[in-house]
Amino acid sequence: MNTIKSVILQVNAHQVIKLQSGAFPLPDFHPGQRISLLQVDEQPFFFPKFAHLLNNGKYLEILLQEPLNLKPGQSLILSRPAGVGFSDLGTSVRILMIIGDSDHSFLFNLIQQIPLSKNIEVSVLTTGPNYNYPEWVEMITTSQFIDTCTWANRVYLEASQSNLEEVIDYVFKNIDRKDQKKVEIFTQPNYACAGIGECGLCAINILNQKILLCQQGPVLKLAEFLRK
């Protein structure tokens, strides 16, 4: 496995880890991709711990999938990002994010990484906690949902593996067919086989297509399934 050694610079309350970029940058990698944490200081993990890429700019920032007692100054051995991430943000992108009640929402933390210089507009519909969103984020209500879907050229949601089918059902019931191809869903699969696709515990069916989330996720782009 192609691994990288880095040093922890900061750990925040949402389990976001800021690392020295070191052997990164990673121009070909995208937010949401899976990263395996293999070793902290000189101590290997018995089983890899998993995180997801938030940002690969000046610093590498990742969101842990489960809380770990990591501290600034510790060194990490981690894998290079794998799997499918969100589409390249580019510039002048309009994004609608639908954020649930997770205490450590990936999408909320992703918002913090969006550079204003890219002229990216973000609207958020949330049923969760009143996070401290940046002032430039527009908070919308359910009555604005349909119009905002039409306005946006990306629609981002997030789901655990256990409620993924419920989230997909929500998309098909509440988002117009013409807008469903804009939808990208961030998932947190069961990585029981360390993400190599052998155990089958992350298998789900989408539109009668069986997929492995650890291989065809963590980000599912519905456009790829709707055209098959």
Helices and strands as residue ranges (DSSP letters): E 3-11, E 16-20, E 34-40, E 43-56, E 59-64, E 75-79, E 94-99, H 106-111, G 116-118, E 121-126, E 138-139, G 142-144, H 145-151, E 154-160, H 164-174, H 177-180, E 183-188, E 203-206, E 209-212, H 213-216, E 219-221, H 222-226
